[in-house]
Protein backbone atom coordinates (compact mmCIF):
# COMPACT_ATOMS: atom_id res chain seq x y z
CA UNK A 1 0.00 0.00 0.00
CA UNK A 2 1.38 3.36 -1.05
CA UNK A 3 0.39 6.65 0.57
CA UNK A 4 -1.45 7.99 -2.50
CA UNK A 5 -3.29 4.81 -3.50
CA UNK A 6 -6.88 5.79 -4.27
CA UNK A 7 -6.05 9.43 -5.02
CA UNK A 8 -7.30 10.41 -8.49
CA UNK A 9 -5.18 13.00 -10.31
CA UNK A 10 -6.35 14.65 -13.52
CA UNK A 11 -3.24 15.86 -15.31
CA UNK A 12 -3.66 18.66 -17.87
CA UNK A 13 0.05 19.43 -17.96
CA UNK A 14 2.46 19.22 -20.85
CA UNK A 15 6.11 19.87 -21.62
CA UNK A 16 8.25 19.38 -18.49
CA UNK A 17 7.49 21.11 -15.15
CA UNK A 18 3.90 19.91 -14.85
CA UNK A 19 4.51 16.34 -16.01
CA UNK A 20 7.47 16.06 -13.63
CA UNK A 21 5.17 17.18 -10.81
CA UNK A 22 2.46 14.64 -11.60
CA UNK A 23 5.01 11.88 -12.08
CA UNK A 24 5.99 12.28 -8.42
CA UNK A 25 2.35 11.72 -7.47
CA UNK A 26 2.19 8.62 -9.65
CA UNK A 27 5.38 7.31 -8.09
CA UNK A 28 3.60 7.38 -4.71
CA UNK A 29 0.61 5.42 -5.98
CA UNK A 30 -1.82 8.08 -7.24
CA UNK A 31 -3.95 7.23 -10.28
CA UNK A 32 -2.66 9.91 -12.66
CA UNK A 33 -4.71 10.34 -15.83
CA UNK A 34 -2.95 12.45 -18.43
CA UNK A 35 -5.27 14.47 -20.67
CA UNK A 36 -3.52 14.80 -24.04
CA UNK A 37 -4.57 16.71 -27.15
CA UNK A 38 -5.04 14.72 -30.36
CA UNK A 39 -1.56 13.73 -31.43
CA UNK A 40 -0.30 13.70 -27.86
CA UNK A 41 1.69 15.94 -25.57
CA UNK A 42 4.09 18.00 -27.75
CA UNK A 43 6.94 16.73 -25.59
CA UNK A 44 6.42 13.25 -27.10
CA UNK A 45 7.85 14.54 -30.37
CA UNK A 46 10.75 16.64 -29.05
CA UNK A 47 13.61 14.53 -30.33
CA UNK A 48 15.63 12.67 -31.43
CA UNK A 49 16.51 10.44 -29.74
CA UNK A 50 13.31 8.43 -29.44
CA UNK A 51 12.37 5.12 -27.86
CA UNK A 52 9.16 3.52 -29.09
CA UNK A 53 8.15 6.86 -30.65
CA UNK A 54 8.60 8.71 -27.35
CA UNK A 55 11.24 11.40 -26.95
CA UNK A 56 13.80 11.22 -24.18
CA UNK A 57 12.20 14.30 -22.56
CA UNK A 58 8.78 12.64 -22.51
CA UNK A 59 10.26 9.45 -21.08
CA UNK A 60 11.84 11.48 -18.26
CA UNK A 61 8.60 12.87 -16.86
CA UNK A 62 5.67 10.57 -17.61
CA UNK A 63 6.02 7.17 -15.96
CA UNK A 64 3.18 5.86 -13.79
CA UNK A 65 0.37 7.55 -15.72
CA UNK A 66 -2.59 6.61 -17.85
CA UNK A 67 -3.45 8.55 -21.01
CA UNK A 68 -6.65 9.66 -22.69
CA UNK A 69 -6.97 12.00 -25.67
CA UNK A 70 -9.39 14.91 -25.60
CA UNK A 71 -9.91 17.86 -27.91
CA UNK A 72 -11.08 20.52 -25.48
CA UNK A 73 -12.57 22.52 -28.36
CA UNK A 74 -15.12 19.74 -28.94
CA UNK A 75 -18.20 19.87 -26.67
CA UNK A 76 -18.36 16.10 -26.22
CA UNK A 77 -14.70 15.84 -25.20
CA UNK A 78 -14.99 18.82 -22.89
CA UNK A 79 -18.06 17.27 -21.26
CA UNK A 80 -16.13 14.04 -20.62
CA UNK A 81 -13.25 15.95 -19.09
CA UNK A 82 -15.60 17.94 -16.84
CA UNK A 83 -17.10 14.69 -15.60
CA UNK A 84 -13.62 13.37 -14.84
CA UNK A 85 -12.81 16.61 -13.04
CA UNK A 86 -15.84 16.08 -10.83
CA UNK A 87 -14.40 12.75 -9.71
CA UNK A 88 -10.84 14.00 -9.19
CA UNK A 89 -9.03 14.52 -5.90
CA UNK A 90 -6.32 16.59 -7.58
CA UNK A 91 -6.14 18.61 -10.79
CA UNK A 92 -2.81 19.85 -12.09
CA UNK A 93 -2.54 22.27 -15.02
CA UNK A 94 0.09 24.48 -16.58
CA UNK A 95 -1.84 26.47 -19.16
CA UNK A 96 -1.47 30.23 -19.21
CA UNK A 97 -3.60 31.91 -16.53
CA UNK A 98 -7.28 32.06 -17.51
CA UNK A 99 -7.39 29.14 -19.94
CA UNK A 100 -8.93 26.67 -17.49
CA UNK A 101 -11.52 29.26 -16.43
CA UNK A 102 -12.58 29.84 -20.04
CA UNK A 103 -13.08 26.08 -20.42
CA UNK A 104 -15.26 25.94 -17.32
CA UNK A 105 -12.51 23.98 -15.58
CA UNK A 106 -11.23 26.65 -13.18
CA UNK A 107 -10.92 26.10 -9.46
CA UNK A 108 -13.92 28.23 -8.48
CA UNK A 109 -16.27 26.40 -10.84
CA UNK A 110 -15.05 22.91 -9.99
CA UNK A 111 -14.72 23.36 -6.23
CA UNK A 112 -18.33 24.52 -6.02
CA UNK A 113 -19.42 20.92 -6.62
CA UNK A 114 -16.19 19.21 -5.50
CA UNK A 115 -15.12 21.06 -2.33
CA UNK A 116 -12.39 18.53 -1.50
CA UNK A 117 -10.59 19.26 -4.77
CA UNK A 118 -6.92 20.19 -4.64
CA UNK A 119 -6.18 22.32 -7.71
CA UNK A 120 -2.56 23.05 -8.65
CA UNK A 121 -1.59 25.68 -11.22
CA UNK A 122 1.99 25.73 -12.50
CA UNK A 123 2.88 28.63 -14.76
CA UNK A 124 5.85 30.43 -16.25
CA UNK A 125 5.89 33.67 -14.27
CA UNK A 126 3.03 33.28 -11.78
CA UNK A 127 -0.76 33.17 -11.91
CA UNK A 128 -1.20 36.90 -11.29
CA UNK A 129 0.77 40.07 -11.93
CA UNK A 130 1.68 42.36 -14.82
CA UNK A 131 3.47 39.62 -16.79
CA UNK A 132 1.35 36.61 -15.85
CA UNK A 133 0.32 36.00 -19.46
CA UNK A 134 3.87 35.58 -20.70
CA UNK A 135 5.00 32.08 -21.51
CA UNK A 136 8.39 30.96 -20.29
CA UNK A 137 10.98 28.27 -20.84
CA UNK A 138 13.60 27.31 -18.30
CA UNK A 139 16.34 29.30 -20.03
CA UNK A 140 14.12 32.40 -20.08
CA UNK A 141 13.65 32.47 -16.31
CA UNK A 142 17.32 31.65 -15.74
CA UNK A 143 18.23 34.73 -17.76
CA UNK A 144 15.60 37.22 -16.64
CA UNK A 145 15.57 36.40 -12.94
CA UNK A 146 19.24 36.37 -12.10
CA UNK A 147 20.56 32.84 -12.25
CA UNK A 148 22.54 33.21 -15.46
CA UNK A 149 24.02 36.49 -14.24
CA UNK A 150 25.91 34.56 -11.54
CA UNK A 151 26.66 31.46 -13.62
CA UNK A 152 29.66 31.26 -15.93
CA UNK A 153 33.39 31.78 -15.93
CA UNK A 154 34.90 34.97 -14.57
CA UNK A 155 34.81 37.58 -17.31
CA UNK A 156 32.96 35.19 -19.64
CA UNK A 157 29.45 34.95 -21.05
CA UNK A 158 26.50 33.95 -18.93
CA UNK A 159 25.64 30.27 -19.24
CA UNK A 160 22.63 28.18 -18.28
CA UNK A 161 22.55 25.11 -16.12
CA UNK A 162 23.17 21.77 -17.83
CA UNK A 163 19.60 20.54 -17.25
CA UNK A 164 16.23 22.30 -17.11
CA UNK A 165 16.71 22.73 -13.40
CA UNK A 166 13.86 25.18 -12.80
CA UNK A 167 11.32 23.19 -14.75
CA UNK A 168 12.21 20.39 -12.36
CA UNK A 169 12.25 22.67 -9.30
CA UNK A 170 8.82 24.04 -10.23
CA UNK A 171 7.56 20.48 -10.56
CA UNK A 172 8.92 19.53 -7.15
CA UNK A 173 7.44 22.65 -5.53
CA UNK A 174 4.12 21.79 -7.15
CA UNK A 175 4.33 18.24 -5.81
CA UNK A 176 5.18 19.54 -2.33
CA UNK A 177 2.26 21.96 -2.43
CA UNK A 178 -0.16 19.24 -3.49
CA UNK A 179 1.02 16.92 -0.72
CA UNK A 180 0.64 19.74 1.81
CA UNK A 181 -2.88 20.49 0.58
CA UNK A 182 -3.86 16.81 0.73
CA UNK A 183 -2.54 16.59 4.28
CA UNK A 184 -4.50 19.67 5.32
CA UNK A 185 -7.59 18.23 3.62
CA UNK A 186 -7.41 15.30 6.02
CA UNK A 187 -7.81 17.80 8.88
CA UNK A 188 -10.18 20.35 7.36
CA UNK A 189 -12.17 18.26 4.91
CA UNK A 190 -11.62 20.92 2.26
CA UNK A 191 -9.36 21.22 -0.73
CA UNK A 192 -7.69 24.39 -1.97
CA UNK A 193 -5.89 25.97 -4.87
CA UNK A 194 -2.11 26.14 -4.95
CA UNK A 195 0.07 28.13 -7.34
CA UNK A 196 3.73 28.06 -8.25
CA UNK A 197 5.81 28.96 -11.28
CA UNK A 198 9.20 28.61 -12.92
CA UNK A 199 9.96 32.19 -11.87
CA UNK A 200 9.14 31.63 -8.21
CA UNK A 201 11.10 28.38 -8.15
CA UNK A 202 14.09 30.09 -9.76
CA UNK A 203 14.10 33.15 -7.49
CA UNK A 204 13.79 30.91 -4.42
CA UNK A 205 16.98 29.14 -5.52
CA UNK A 206 18.99 32.38 -5.49
CA UNK A 207 19.27 31.95 -1.68
CA UNK A 208 22.77 33.17 -0.68
CA UNK A 209 23.18 35.31 -3.81
CA UNK A 210 19.91 37.05 -2.92
CA UNK A 211 20.94 37.48 0.71
CA UNK A 212 24.29 38.90 -0.41
CA UNK A 213 22.40 41.48 -2.44
CA UNK A 214 20.00 42.25 0.43
CA UNK A 215 22.92 42.86 2.79
CA UNK A 216 25.33 44.71 0.48
CA UNK A 217 23.23 46.10 -2.35
CA UNK A 218 25.64 44.51 -4.82
CA UNK A 219 25.08 41.74 -7.36
CA UNK A 220 27.36 38.74 -7.14
CA UNK A 221 30.03 38.32 -9.79
CA UNK A 222 30.44 35.17 -11.85
CA UNK A 223 32.98 32.83 -10.31
CA UNK A 224 32.85 29.80 -12.58
CA UNK A 225 33.53 26.76 -10.40
CA UNK A 226 35.21 28.94 -7.78
CA UNK A 227 33.60 30.35 -4.64
CA UNK A 228 33.71 34.01 -3.67
CA UNK A 229 34.83 33.36 -0.10
CA UNK A 230 36.12 29.78 0.04
CA UNK A 231 39.66 29.06 -1.22
CA UNK A 232 40.74 26.57 -2.51
CA UNK A 233 37.41 25.51 -3.95
CA UNK A 234 37.13 24.86 -7.70
CA UNK A 235 37.67 22.54 -10.66
CA UNK A 236 41.32 21.75 -11.37
CA UNK A 237 42.65 20.20 -14.58
CA UNK A 238 44.62 16.95 -14.26
CA UNK A 239 46.66 14.94 -16.75
CA UNK A 240 43.58 13.09 -17.95
CA UNK A 241 40.53 15.01 -16.82
CA UNK A 242 39.22 17.29 -14.11
CA UNK A 243 38.84 17.12 -10.36
CA UNK A 244 36.97 19.30 -7.87
CA UNK A 245 38.73 20.10 -4.60
CA UNK A 246 37.14 21.95 -1.70
CA UNK A 247 39.57 22.67 1.14
CA UNK A 248 38.42 25.96 2.63
CA UNK A 249 38.77 25.11 6.32
CA UNK A 250 42.23 25.47 7.83
CA UNK A 251 42.57 21.80 8.74
CA UNK A 252 41.51 20.76 5.23
CA UNK A 253 43.91 23.15 3.56
CA UNK A 254 46.77 21.84 5.68
CA UNK A 255 45.83 18.23 4.87
CA UNK A 256 45.64 19.13 1.16
CA UNK A 257 49.02 20.85 1.14
CA UNK A 258 50.71 17.94 2.89
CA UNK A 259 49.07 15.34 0.64
CA UNK A 260 50.31 16.96 -2.57
CA UNK A 261 53.82 17.40 -1.20
CA UNK A 262 53.60 21.16 -0.68
CA UNK A 263 53.63 21.63 3.11
CA UNK A 264 55.41 24.97 2.72
CA UNK A 265 52.11 26.49 1.61
CA UNK A 266 50.82 26.11 5.17
CA UNK A 267 53.33 28.62 6.56
CA UNK A 268 53.69 30.82 3.48
CA UNK A 269 52.79 34.36 4.63
CA UNK A 270 50.50 34.75 1.60
CA UNK A 271 48.44 31.65 2.39
CA UNK A 272 48.73 30.91 6.13
CA UNK A 273 45.14 31.95 6.94
CA UNK A 274 41.90 31.60 5.05
CA UNK A 275 41.54 35.37 4.80
CA UNK A 276 44.95 35.59 3.18
CA UNK A 277 44.11 32.75 0.81
CA UNK A 278 41.04 34.67 -0.34
CA UNK A 279 43.06 37.86 -0.78
CA UNK A 280 45.81 36.04 -2.68
CA UNK A 281 43.67 33.47 -4.49
CA UNK A 282 45.26 34.08 -7.90
CA UNK A 283 48.75 33.44 -6.56
CA UNK A 284 47.61 30.32 -4.70
CA UNK A 285 45.73 28.94 -7.68
CA UNK A 286 48.74 29.52 -9.90
CA UNK A 287 50.74 27.20 -7.63
CA UNK A 288 47.98 24.61 -7.16
CA UNK A 289 47.03 24.49 -10.85
CA UNK A 290 50.60 23.52 -11.72
CA UNK A 291 50.82 20.85 -9.02
CA UNK A 292 47.43 19.27 -9.74
CA UNK A 293 48.10 19.22 -13.50
CA UNK A 294 50.88 16.72 -12.86
CA UNK A 295 48.50 14.13 -11.40
CA UNK A 296 46.13 11.61 -12.94
CA UNK A 297 42.58 12.15 -11.72
CA UNK A 298 42.05 8.79 -10.04
CA UNK A 299 45.43 8.82 -8.33
CA UNK A 300 44.85 12.27 -6.86
CA UNK A 301 41.28 11.40 -5.90
CA UNK A 302 42.47 8.37 -3.95
CA UNK A 303 45.31 10.31 -2.32
CA UNK A 304 43.14 13.21 -1.19
CA UNK A 305 40.28 10.99 -0.08
CA UNK A 306 42.66 9.04 2.13
CA UNK A 307 43.84 12.37 3.60
CA UNK A 308 40.25 13.42 4.32
CA UNK A 309 40.21 16.24 1.77
CA UNK A 310 36.81 16.71 0.04
CA UNK A 311 37.25 16.04 -3.67
CA UNK A 312 35.57 14.40 -6.64
CA UNK A 313 36.34 13.62 -10.27
CA UNK A 314 34.21 15.40 -12.86
CA UNK A 315 32.39 12.38 -14.27
CA UNK A 316 30.43 12.06 -17.50
CA UNK A 317 27.16 10.12 -17.73
CA UNK A 318 28.89 6.82 -18.46
CA UNK A 319 30.92 7.05 -15.27
CA UNK A 320 27.94 8.29 -13.24
CA UNK A 321 25.84 5.27 -14.13
CA UNK A 322 28.72 2.88 -13.52
CA UNK A 323 29.34 4.47 -10.12
CA UNK A 324 29.01 1.87 -7.34
CA UNK A 325 27.13 4.24 -5.03
CA UNK A 326 24.65 5.20 -7.75
CA UNK A 327 24.04 1.53 -8.53
CA UNK A 328 23.78 0.54 -4.88
CA UNK A 329 21.11 3.21 -4.27
CA UNK A 330 19.09 2.01 -7.31
CA UNK A 331 19.28 5.27 -9.22
CA UNK A 332 19.32 3.45 -12.56
CA UNK A 333 16.29 1.21 -13.04
CA UNK A 334 13.86 0.05 -15.71
CA UNK A 335 10.06 -0.03 -15.78
CA UNK A 336 7.72 -2.21 -17.88
CA UNK A 337 4.95 -1.21 -20.25
CA UNK A 338 1.73 -3.20 -20.69
CA UNK A 339 3.45 -5.63 -23.09
CA UNK A 340 6.36 -6.23 -20.74
CA UNK A 341 8.90 -4.15 -22.68
CA UNK A 342 11.21 -2.47 -20.21
CA UNK A 343 12.11 1.20 -20.47
CA UNK A 344 15.11 2.87 -18.80
CA UNK A 345 14.37 5.23 -15.92
CA UNK A 346 15.94 7.03 -13.02
CA UNK A 347 15.29 5.55 -9.63
CA UNK A 348 13.57 7.37 -6.76
CA UNK A 349 15.55 10.04 -4.93
CA UNK A 350 13.68 9.25 -1.69
CA UNK A 351 13.43 5.77 -0.24
CA UNK A 352 10.87 4.74 2.41
CA UNK A 353 11.02 2.06 5.08
CA UNK A 354 7.24 1.59 5.16
CA UNK A 355 6.60 0.72 1.52
CA UNK A 356 8.37 -0.12 -1.73
CA UNK A 357 8.07 3.05 -3.78
CA UNK A 358 8.93 1.24 -7.03
CA UNK A 359 6.23 -1.39 -6.63
CA UNK A 360 3.87 -1.24 -9.60
CA UNK A 361 5.79 1.39 -11.55
CA UNK A 362 4.93 1.48 -15.26
CA UNK A 363 6.50 2.99 -18.37
CA UNK A 364 5.12 6.21 -19.90
CA UNK A 365 1.80 5.57 -21.67
CA UNK A 366 1.00 5.64 -25.35
CA UNK A 367 -1.53 8.32 -26.39
CA UNK A 368 -5.15 7.50 -25.51
CA UNK A 369 -4.18 4.02 -24.36
CA UNK A 370 -6.55 4.06 -21.40
CA UNK A 371 -9.74 5.79 -22.54
CA UNK A 372 -12.07 2.87 -21.82
CA UNK A 373 -10.58 1.85 -18.51
CA UNK A 374 -10.44 5.42 -17.16
CA UNK A 375 -14.11 5.97 -18.03
CA UNK A 376 -14.90 2.69 -16.29
CA UNK A 377 -12.77 3.30 -13.22
CA UNK A 378 -13.60 6.96 -12.70
CA UNK A 379 -17.13 7.23 -14.07
CA UNK A 380 -18.36 3.62 -13.87
CA UNK A 381 -19.13 3.51 -17.58
CA UNK A 382 -17.50 2.55 -20.85
CA UNK A 383 -15.96 5.17 -23.13
CA UNK A 384 -17.68 5.71 -26.46
CA UNK A 385 -14.43 6.32 -28.34
ZIKA-V902056 format. One record per run of one state. SS is the DSSP state (A for helix, B for strand, O for the rest). FROM is the first residue (numbers start at 0). TO is the last residue. If there is no record, write none. Layout:
BEGIN
ss->SS from->FROM to->TO
ss->SS from->FROM to->TO
END
This chain:
BEGIN
ss->O from->0 to->6
ss->B from->7 to->10
ss->O from->11 to->15
ss->A from->16 to->26
ss->O from->27 to->29
ss->B from->30 to->35
ss->O from->36 to->40
ss->A from->41 to->44
ss->O from->45 to->48
ss->B from->49 to->50
ss->O from->51 to->52
ss->B from->53 to->54
ss->A from->55 to->60
ss->O from->61 to->64
ss->B from->65 to->68
ss->O from->69 to->73
ss->A from->74 to->86
ss->O from->87 to->88
ss->B from->89 to->92
ss->O from->93 to->97
ss->A from->98 to->101
ss->O from->102 to->105
ss->A from->106 to->112
ss->O from->113 to->116
ss->B from->117 to->122
ss->O from->123 to->136
ss->A from->137 to->143
ss->O from->144 to->146
ss->A from->147 to->149
ss->O from->150 to->163
ss->A from->164 to->187
ss->O from->188 to->191
ss->B from->192 to->196
ss->A from->197 to->203
ss->O from->204 to->205
ss->A from->206 to->215
ss->O from->216 to->225
ss->B from->226 to->226
ss->O from->227 to->228
ss->B from->229 to->229
ss->O from->230 to->231
ss->B from->232 to->236
ss->O from->237 to->240
ss->B from->241 to->245
ss->O from->246 to->248
ss->A from->249 to->258
ss->O from->259 to->262
ss->A from->263 to->266
ss->O from->267 to->272
ss->A from->273 to->278
ss->O from->279 to->279
ss->A from->280 to->291
ss->O from->292 to->295
ss->A from->296 to->305
ss->O from->306 to->308
ss->B from->309 to->312
ss->O from->313 to->315
ss->A from->316 to->319
ss->O from->320 to->322
ss->A from->323 to->327
ss->O from->328 to->330
ss->B from->331 to->335
ss->O from->336 to->340
ss->B from->341 to->345
ss->O from->346 to->360
ss->B from->361 to->361
ss->O from->362 to->369
ss->A from->370 to->378
ss->O from->379 to->384
END
